[in-house]
Amino acid sequence: MRYQVGGSLHSDDPSYIVRQADEKLYASLKGGDFCYVFNSRQMGKSSLLQRISCRLKSEGYKCVYLDATQLGSEDTTSAQWYKGIIVSIFYALNLAEHINFKQWWDMQAGLSPVQKLHQFVEEVLLPNVKSDCETDGKGKGIFIFIDEIDSLLSLNFPVNDFFAWIRHCYNQQAHDPNFQRLGFALFGVASPSDFIADKCRTPFNIGTAIELYGFRLYEASPLLNGLKEAISQPEVVLQEVIYWTGGQPFLTQKLCQLVLQTALKTSEQKIVLSPKTEAYWVEELVRSHIIQDWESQDEPEHLRTIRSRLLFNQQQAGRLLALYQQVLQAEDVGIRGEREDTSNSWRVYVSQSPHPLLSPVPTDDSREQTELLLSGLVEKYNGYLRIKNPIYRSIFNSEWVSRQLDNLRPYPILDFKFWILD
């Protein structure tokens, strides 16, 4: 068995982990919902997209994959960008068999780019695309999956009209049953507020947010297939892996791959551990191959991506680091890392503290918290922010934060607020 470290997994990859998000996205799309999966990098968004798309295709649905990074860049005009979407869909669904594209395109002269897109969907896409299996003479749905949607933020024209158009397509379902066959799912490192400030126009208030969490131990059993060949007590070793990674998909695959690579270097190509030594062995593997000299060992890049997102914007970096420092201090003083019996993942519990003012940081909708969450360093848990796993906590520790803040000075100071738990 091979563990894939980085990149999206094939839909039938044996190391793919089915999570709650898989069933929710599948059911929501078939139920006619507009769906979006917004999360930090390397959480398995693209793998989820491929998996659900393949599953829907096997049932006779038509699926189109669009990579937003390929549709345009900073120099792309709105006309070029919208035409890129139309052309991509046109050829992905073999519509050249039905329509002369150049002739149709010339007939749309005078329309705005978003109007051309709507005309294409209404006049070309929906009437001409039939599914492999039809019910009651009507074709099954057409799903458009758009990945790397955050790349739209770098375009030199506003994308409000595009998202407003998606909303319009869903509103049209009440007037034109043909639009009931059209669905969208967006994937990226972003938040809904990044795209449309006007809450009255946003499609996200009628859509379904698909939350992606780290692997739970009970979900991660497919990973055992490779570990059984490489190490004794594979169930206990996987439990320790999930503890250190918090189930973060990239790190979990990487640590499992490290176990395999270590086993291959032994004469028997299998590691035999004495009972009760599994936790110590995995910890040593994590510290020697991930935590120590992490910048040089971070291949493929993961930890440096988190660092870059935190420090990219110097004005914002001070506020993000100060907020993260609050989370760190609260865990250092008033919280202890524990292992939850059901999943053995990174959990924190409030304990008695001589510094009652340093309590966990409650979640809110502030821009700083949103950016910190999108970095992947922290997550929401029971209404508070917590560090996602012990690996992050060991690398991005208090000393690291202090050094970065010293490098940034003078930096914008966050208005520190502390909360007292009842």
C-alpha positions in Angstrom: 0.0 0.0 0.0 1.1 3.5 -0.8 0.2 6.6 1.2 -0.1 9.8 -0.8 1.5 12.8 0.7 0.1 15.9 -1.0 -2.1 16.3 -4.0 -5.6 14.9 -4.5 -6.3 11.2 -4.2 -8.0 9.2 -6.9 -11.6 8.3 -6.1 -10.7 4.6 -5.7 -7.4 5.2 -3.8 -7.2 2.6 -0.9 -5.9 5.3 1.5 -8.9 7.6 0.9 -10.8 8.2 4.2 -14.5 8.6 4.0 -15.7 11.3 6.4 -19.0 12.8 7.4 -18.5 15.5 4.8 -18.6 12.9 2.0 -22.2 11.9 2.7 -23.3 15.4 3.5 -22.0 16.8 0.2 -23.4 13.9 -1.8 -26.8 14.1 -0.2 -26.9 17.9 -0.4 -26.1 18.1 -4.1 -28.6 15.4 -4.9 -31.1 17.3 -2.8 -30.7 20.4 -5.0 -28.5 22.5 -2.6 -25.8 24.9 -3.6 -22.8 23.6 -1.7 -19.4 25.1 -0.7 -16.4 23.6 1.0 -14.2 26.3 2.4 -11.3 25.3 4.6 -7.5 25.5 5.0 -5.1 24.0 2.6 -4.3 20.2 2.5 -7.5 19.2 4.3 -8.7 16.9 1.5 -11.0 19.3 -0.4 -9.9 18.3 -3.9 -9.9 14.6 -3.0 -13.4 15.0 -1.8 -14.4 16.8 -5.0 -13.0 14.0 -7.1 -14.6 11.3 -5.0 -18.1 12.8 -5.1 -17.9 13.7 -8.8 -16.9 10.1 -9.6 -19.8 8.8 -7.5 -22.3 11.0 -9.2 -21.0 10.2 -12.7 -21.5 6.5 -11.9 -25.2 7.2 -11.2 -25.7 8.9 -14.6 -25.1 12.5 -13.6 -23.0 14.9 -15.7 -20.2 16.5 -13.8 -17.9 19.4 -14.9 -14.6 20.1 -13.1 -13.3 23.7 -13.4 -10.0 24.8 -11.8 -10.3 28.5 -11.1 -6.5 29.0 -11.3 -6.7 28.0 -15.0 -9.5 30.3 -15.9 -7.6 33.6 -15.4 -5.0 35.6 -13.7 -4.4 39.3 -12.7 -4.2 40.3 -16.4 -7.4 38.5 -17.4 -10.4 40.7 -18.4 -13.9 39.9 -17.3 -14.9 39.1 -20.9 -12.0 36.6 -21.2 -12.8 35.0 -17.8 -16.5 34.4 -18.5 -15.7 33.1 -22.0 -13.2 30.7 -20.4 -15.9 29.2 -18.2 -18.3 28.8 -21.2 -15.6 27.2 -23.4 -14.5 24.9 -20.6 -18.1 23.6 -20.0 -18.8 23.5 -23.8 -15.9 21.1 -24.5 -16.2 19.1 -21.2 -19.7 18.1 -22.1 -19.0 17.5 -25.8 -21.5 20.2 -26.9 -19.7 20.7 -30.2 -21.9 17.8 -31.4 -24.9 20.0 -31.1 -23.9 23.6 -31.5 -21.5 25.6 -33.7 -19.8 27.5 -31.0 -18.4 30.3 -33.1 -21.8 30.9 -34.7 -23.6 30.9 -31.4 -20.9 33.2 -29.8 -21.2 35.8 -32.6 -24.9 36.0 -32.0 -24.3 37.1 -28.4 -22.5 40.3 -29.4 -23.7 43.2 -27.3 -24.4 41.1 -24.1 -22.4 41.5 -21.0 -20.1 38.6 -20.0 -22.4 37.3 -17.3 -25.4 37.6 -19.6 -23.5 35.5 -22.2 -22.9 32.9 -19.5 -26.6 32.8 -18.6 -27.7 32.5 -22.2 -25.2 29.7 -22.7 -26.7 27.7 -19.8 -30.3 28.4 -20.7 -30.0 28.0 -24.5 -27.2 25.5 -25.0 -26.3 23.6 -21.8 -29.6 22.5 -20.3 -31.5 21.7 -23.6 -28.6 19.7 -25.1 -27.0 17.8 -22.3 -28.7 14.5 -21.5 -27.6 12.1 -18.9 -26.7 8.5 -19.4 -29.9 7.4 -17.6 -33.1 9.4 -17.6 -36.2 9.3 -15.5 -39.6 10.1 -16.8 -38.0 11.4 -20.0 -36.0 14.0 -18.1 -32.2 14.0 -17.9 -30.5 13.8 -14.5 -28.6 16.7 -13.0 -25.6 18.6 -14.2 -23.1 19.5 -11.5 -20.4 22.1 -11.9 -17.5 21.7 -9.4 -15.2 24.8 -9.1 -11.9 24.2 -7.3 -9.4 26.7 -6.0 -12.2 29.3 -5.9 -10.0 31.6 -3.7 -7.9 32.4 -6.8 -10.8 34.7 -7.9 -9.7 37.1 -5.2 -6.6 38.0 -7.3 -8.6 39.0 -10.4 -8.6 42.7 -11.4 -12.4 42.9 -11.7 -15.1 42.2 -9.1 -16.7 38.7 -9.1 -19.9 39.8 -7.4 -21.9 39.3 -10.6 -20.7 35.7 -10.9 -21.9 34.7 -7.5 -25.1 36.7 -7.9 -25.7 34.7 -11.1 -25.3 31.4 -9.2 -27.9 32.6 -6.8 -30.2 33.5 -9.8 -29.8 30.0 -11.2 -31.2 28.6 -7.9 -34.0 31.1 -7.8 -34.9 30.2 -11.4 -35.7 26.7 -10.2 -39.1 27.9 -9.0 -39.9 29.3 -12.5 -38.1 27.0 -14.9 -37.9 23.3 -13.9 -35.0 22.8 -16.3 -32.8 24.8 -13.8 -33.5 22.1 -11.2 -31.1 20.0 -13.1 -28.2 22.4 -12.5 -26.1 22.4 -9.4 -22.9 24.0 -8.1 -20.2 23.1 -5.6 -17.3 25.5 -4.7 -14.0 24.5 -3.1 -11.2 26.7 -1.8 -9.3 28.5 1.0 -11.7 31.3 1.6 -14.7 32.5 3.6 -18.1 33.6 2.1 -17.4 37.2 3.1 -14.4 37.3 0.9 -16.5 37.3 -2.2 -19.7 39.4 -1.6 -20.0 42.1 1.0 -23.7 42.6 0.2 -25.5 40.0 2.3 -28.7 40.5 0.3 -27.0 39.3 -2.9 -24.8 36.5 -1.6 -25.7 32.9 -2.6 -24.0 31.6 0.6 -27.0 32.5 2.7 -29.0 30.0 0.7 -26.2 27.4 0.3 -25.0 24.6 2.4 -21.5 24.8 4.1 -19.8 21.5 4.1 -17.5 21.3 7.1 -14.2 19.3 6.8 -12.7 17.9 10.0 -9.6 15.8 10.6 -9.8 12.0 10.5 -11.4 10.4 13.5 -9.8 7.2 14.6 -12.9 5.1 13.8 -12.8 6.5 10.2 -9.1 5.9 9.6 -9.2 2.1 9.5 -8.3 2.0 5.7 -4.9 3.3 6.7 -4.2 0.1 8.7 -3.7 -1.9 5.5 -0.3 -0.5 5.0 0.7 -0.4 8.6 -0.1 -4.1 9.1 2.7 -4.9 6.7 5.2 -2.6 8.3 4.9 -2.6 12.1 3.6 -4.7 15.0 0.6 -3.4 16.9 -0.6 -1.4 13.9 -3.9 -0.4 15.6 -2.0 1.2 18.5 0.5 2.9 16.2 -2.4 4.4 14.1 -3.9 5.7 17.3 -0.7 7.4 18.2 -0.4 8.8 14.6 -3.9 10.3 14.9 -3.0 11.8 18.3 0.0 13.6 16.9 -1.7 14.8 13.7 -5.1 15.5 15.2 -6.3 13.6 12.1 -5.0 16.4 9.7 -5.1 14.5 6.4 -1.7 15.6 5.0 0.2 15.0 8.2 -1.6 11.7 8.8 -0.7 10.4 5.3 2.9 11.6 5.8 3.4 10.0 9.2 2.0 6.7 7.9 4.4 6.9 5.0 7.3 7.6 7.4 6.4 4.4 9.2 6.5 2.4 6.0 9.8 4.0 4.9 11.4 3.3 8.3 10.2 -0.4 8.1 11.8 -0.8 4.7 15.2 0.2 6.1 15.2 -2.7 8.5 16.5 -6.1 7.6 13.1 -7.8 8.0 11.3 -4.8 6.4 9.0 -4.8 9.5 9.3 -3.1 12.8 8.6 -5.2 15.9 7.8 -3.1 19.0 7.7 -4.2 22.6 4.3 -3.8 24.2 3.6 -0.4 25.7 6.4 1.3 23.7 4.3 2.3 20.7 3.6 5.9 22.0 7.3 6.5 22.7 8.3 5.1 19.3 5.8 7.2 17.3 6.8 10.3 19.3 10.5 9.8 18.5 9.5 9.4 14.8 7.5 12.6 14.8 10.2 14.6 16.6 13.1 13.4 14.5 11.4 13.5 11.0 8.9 16.3 11.3 9.5 18.7 14.3 13.3 18.9 14.5 14.7 21.1 11.7 11.2 21.3 10.4 11.9 23.9 7.7 14.4 21.6 5.9 12.3 18.4 6.4 9.0 20.0 5.3 8.7 18.2 1.9 6.2 18.4 0.3 5.6 21.8 1.8 3.0 22.0 4.5 4.3 23.7 7.7 6.0 26.5 5.6 2.6 27.1 3.9 1.1 27.7 7.3 3.9 30.0 8.3 3.6 31.9 5.0 -0.1 32.5 5.4 0.5 33.9 8.9 3.3 36.2 7.9 2.4 37.2 4.3 0.7 40.4 5.2 2.9 42.3 7.6 0.1 44.6 8.8 -2.2 41.7 9.4 0.6 39.4 10.8 0.9 41.2 14.1 -2.8 40.8 14.8 -2.8 37.1 13.8 0.2 36.3 15.9 -1.2 38.2 18.9 -4.4 36.3 18.6 -2.6 33.0 18.2 -0.4 33.9 21.2 -3.6 34.2 23.3 -4.6 30.7 22.3 -1.1 29.4 23.2 -1.0 31.2 26.5 -4.5 29.9 27.5 -3.4 26.4 26.8 -0.1 26.8 28.5 -1.6 28.1 31.7 -5.1 26.9 32.1 -5.5 23.9 29.7 -3.8 20.6 29.4 -3.7 18.4 26.3 -5.5 15.2 26.8 -6.5 12.2 24.7 -10.1 11.6 24.1 -11.1 8.0 24.6 -13.4 7.8 21.5 -11.0 9.1 18.9 -7.7 9.6 20.6 -7.3 12.9 18.9 -5.9 16.2 20.3 -8.3 17.4 22.9 -8.1 20.1 25.5 -9.9 20.5 28.8 -10.1 23.4 31.2 -8.4 22.9 34.5 -7.8 24.9 37.6 -5.4 27.7 36.9 -3.6 30.3 39.1 -4.2 32.7 36.2 -8.0 32.7 35.8 -7.9 35.6 33.2 -6.1 33.4 30.7 -9.1 31.4 29.6 -9.8 29.9 26.2 -10.5 32.3 23.3 -14.2 32.2 22.3 -14.9 31.9 18.6 -16.4 34.9 16.7 -16.8 36.1 13.2 -13.9 38.5 13.3 -11.6 38.8 10.3 -8.5 37.9 12.5 -10.1 34.6 13.6 -11.3 33.8 10.1 -7.7 34.2 8.8 -6.2 32.2 11.6 -8.7 29.4 10.9 -7.9 29.5 7.2 -4.2 29.1 8.0 -5.0 25.7 9.3 -3.2 26.3 12.6 -6.2 26.4 14.8 -9.8 25.0 14.7 -13.1 25.6 16.4 -13.9 23.3 19.3 -16.9 23.7 21.7 -17.2 27.4 21.0 -13.5 28.1 21.5 -10.3 28.2 19.4 -7.7 25.5 20.0 -4.5 24.5 18.3 -5.2 21.8 15.8 -2.7 19.2 16.9 0.5 18.6 19.0 2.8 18.9 16.0 1.7 22.5 15.3 1.9 23.3 18.9 5.5 22.0 19.2 6.6 23.9 16.1 4.7 27.2 16.4 5.3 27.5 20.1 5.6 30.5 22.3 9.3 31.1 21.5 8.5 31.0 17.7 5.7 33.5 18.1 7.9 35.8 20.2 10.6 35.8 17.6 8.1 36.6 14.8 6.6 39.5 16.8 10.1 40.9 17.5 10.8 40.8 13.8 7.6 42.7 13.1 7.9 45.5 15.6 6.4 48.0 15.4 3.3 46.0 14.6 -0.5 46.6 15.0 -1.4 45.6 18.5 -4.5 43.5 18.9 -6.9 44.8 21.5 -6.3 42.1 24.0 -9.4 40.8 25.7 -9.6 38.0 28.2 -12.6 36.0 29.2 -13.4 34.5 32.5 -15.2 31.1 32.5 -18.1 30.8 34.8 
